[in-house]
Amino acid sequence: MSDLLSPEEIEALMQAARGEGAGGASAGLFGPPGGAASPAGASPRQAHQPASRNTSAEQSLRQAEQQLAAALSEDLPPRNMRGLPPGEAPAPFEFEEFGTPFPTRAAAPVFPLDALQDVELDIRIELGRTELLIDEVMQLREGAVVPLDKLAGDPVDILVNGKLLARGEVLVLNDNFCVRIAEILTQDG
């Protein structure tokens, strides 16, 4: 890698681009263009002239850039758009076999409904509903009548775990209230 420039050579090129001589190294790499490092007799206006007048410095800088690019390209192999060396294509991914597949729903064992026989459910019979203000609730006493939104003889709602499941009619059997199921509701309605 003898084609690379040393830091001293780069410094000399930078000084030459600013118009400094070989003895003008006191300004350093980032010295001001119109400062003490300017050539003797150069005005500030001349110090700010475009660098195109000094063609040898431009040629040296271009040569240094080309050498740097060549050195970098030698270290790294050429690559295609996917970051792979030329001529290499990505390998296809292959899935492994995992053995027998999981059983489908039809092949799965049927859960016996007998196991649910002892599960307790909350069943409520709703005669009707009403809305009252807090003041009206505070005035309720024994013997007060609360009107509901259903008429006598209307079917009552049968709720299982809070969901409407059926409708029925209220009966009295041996001095106890009971409900005869009149309609079982589907999940749609």
C-alpha angles and dihedrals in degrees: 000000000000089000091078121097121240120234089255091055091049090050090051091050091050091050091049090051090055091050097253123144127229091275095052097087093116093087092060127207096310100035119143114267095228098038133098091301093068117111115266113275095016115134121219089253091056091047090059095051116124116275091236090092091067099063096168091060091048091050091050091051092048090049090051091050091050092049091049092049091048092050092051093047091051092056095049122056115231114268135198127230093282094052094254125127113261114279094025118112125192113267116242116250116244123203120225122235112247098194124245116011123243114273115264123239091263092054095045116104115263113247108238112240089212088078089066095053094098098045111117120226130194108236120186131182113211116203093184146302139250139178121229133179118240088250091056092049090050090055095054113118136168110298095023115142118225113199116221131206093248130075126232109276094026114130116262124229119249112207124192114197089342096308123112106247106160148350126233146162127257117244135176115229120177090343092307128110116241137168128232112210107239101169135012110210122223122227090256096061 
